[in-house]
């Protein structure tokens, strides 16, 4: 048994319930939070060894939560988990203090392995083809959005598109390739 405490921060109730059970079976004491306020209250109440943070928590950004969690508990290992992956958010998550960054779907073993995979892998496979135009558009939008600290209106102005158009694009899941 591992006897570690893990904080799972995700607004998807079903996913949280399923992952919590799987982690508990592996010996973790699992605490859950569905938003950043609940996560900070939970962390203030007791020490936590590891945290799994969703990138999009309702209308909040999990990226903004990483430095706050690390400020409260510097030794906390954080894995960012997301269905909205982009190169920009992956880089920012690591720069902000996350141990690793995983794309959904990821199983429990993948998530736990991410806590231990802190060294880079020089033998990782390189994609045989460049990203599609749709994927490049998604990456560019994510980069500009990060530059504007998540401000949709400022990002839309910078991209020269209507705010509602940008919001619709952000609601879609990113294109794989």
Secondary structure, 3 states (H helix, E strand, C coil): CCCCEEEEECCCHHHHHHHHHHHHHCCCEEEEECCHHHHHHHHHHCCCCEEEEECEECCEEHHHHHHHHHHHCCCCEEEEEECCCCHHHHHHHHHHCCCEEEECCCCHHHHHHHHHCCCCCCCCCCCCCCCCHHHHHHHHHHHHHHHCCCCHHHHHHHHCCCHHHHHHHHHCCCCCC
